[in-house]
Amino acid sequence: MTDPTDPPNNQRCGYVSIVGRPNVGKSTLMNAVIGQKISITAPKPQTTRHQIMGVHTTDEGQIVFIDTPGIHLNPKRAINRFMNRAATALFHDVALICWVVDATRYSAEDENLCQMLQKVERPVICVINKIDQIRNKEDLLPMAQRLNESLNPDHTVMVSAIKSRGTDDLALLLMRKLPFSQPFFDEDTLTDRSERFLAAEFIREQLTRKLHQELPYATTVTIEEFIQDGALKRITACIWVERQSQKGIVIGKQGATLKMIGSDARRELEPLLGSKIFLQLWVKVKDGWSDDERALGSFGYNESSIG
């Protein structure tokens, strides 16, 4: 007799953690594989601050990705220490680890993470990303050789996440290395994060993209109100900054910057949430919140948000 718990059609399923130093394209990679923007992206480090789950389901099975913050070398602020904990918490609780490196640069932060992964008893797939930025592909071979000698990963794969090159092959490789199991989630599930969480993240993405220098790192977002009003979602969000002088910069002249942030966040959120959105933004000051453990907890940066 067939065991009713056996996976149908020899399906596979498991968790895959995506790790790497800041700004190597981890979120872009996950979004490319699952075919939907779940994790926010920006051409600046420290965009991802939380673990973000993305689910990729096919006839062969299900890959449950965990996108993680970039791992910092010698983090100085409380929020950076929180992000390091979020990134390393799943080293031993996943089926596979995807270590993402930037094809254009191998840094001390990469080497630090390589040494950490040497102590992890989980299969590691090394993903060399941003190969579209390398004109002569033979120039990638020394990096691949270095990674293979340093870590001896199960596989080394080259991709361009932003152009979705090589991502299908990567997904197939990962799927076939997962254990046989029934899917953990329904086939239409893309993430376990709430709409409130996604709304806050997509607003923060626009802050990261629109603001300059260090200001994006001094901002965070909380959702004050999230109401379904017929076919309309009414969202009120608060943007928090660390100093009074930053408040005026976020608002902009005659509110122009804040209006642009809200408009672009709404445009990104509507297709994801499948609804028209009325978005209202406020800006408030919480002195030094990013280096204050209590403030971080009140803004959702706490151990309960780490898997």
C-alpha positions, 0 to 999 in steps of 0.5 A: 500500500502507498503511504498517504504521506508520501509526496505525489509524483516524487515531489521535492520541497525544502527551505533555501536560505539566500545569503551574501554581503550587502548589495550582491543581488539576493532579493533580485535573485529571489524575485527573478526565480519566483517570478514576482516582486516580493522582496524590495530592491534598490541599488544601495546596501542594507535595503533588505532588513528582515527575512523575507520568504518567497515560494516557488512552486512547480510540478516538480515540487516547491522551493521555499526561499528565505531572502536575508539581509546582507551580512556586515563585517564588524556591525556598529549599530544595533540595527546592523547587529539585528540584520546579521542575526536575521541573516545567520539564524537559519544557517542550520535550519534549511535544506540548502544555502545559496551564497550569492557573490558579486561577479565584479568584486570579492571583498573582505565581507565575502571572505568573512562569510566564506569562513562562516559557511565553512563551519556550516553542515549544510550543502552550499550552492555558490551563485556568482551574480551580475555576470552581465557586467562582465564583458569577457566571461573568461574573466569569471573563471578565477573567481569561480576557482577561488570560491571552489578552493575556499569553500568547495561548494556543492555547485557554482552557478553563474547568473544575472538575476536582474536579466533573469539569465541562468535563474531557471537553471539555478531553480532546477538545480536547487529543486533536484537537491531538495528532499522528497516531501509534499509542498509546505504551502498551497501552490498559489502562496508566494510569501508568508508575509502580511499585506501590512508588512509588504506595504511598509516594505514597498514604502521603504523601498521608495525612501531608499531609492529617492533619498540620498547619502545616509538618509535612507538608513535613518528611516523606517516605516510603520503601518498605522492603519490598513483598512479594506473599504470595498474594492479600495485599500486605505493605508496610513503609514508613518515614516520615522527619521532620527533627527528633526532636520531629516523630516524636512528632507523627506517631506521636500519642498511643498511636500513634493518628495513625500508625494513622489514617494507615496505615488511610486509606492502605491503604483508598485503595491497595487498589482501586488495586492490586487487592489486600488490603494489610497495611501496617506503618509506622515513623517515623525522623529524618533531620536537615534532609533537605529541604535536603540534596542527598545525602539528597534523592537517597537518598529518590528526589529526583534527576535520574534521576526527572525525565523 
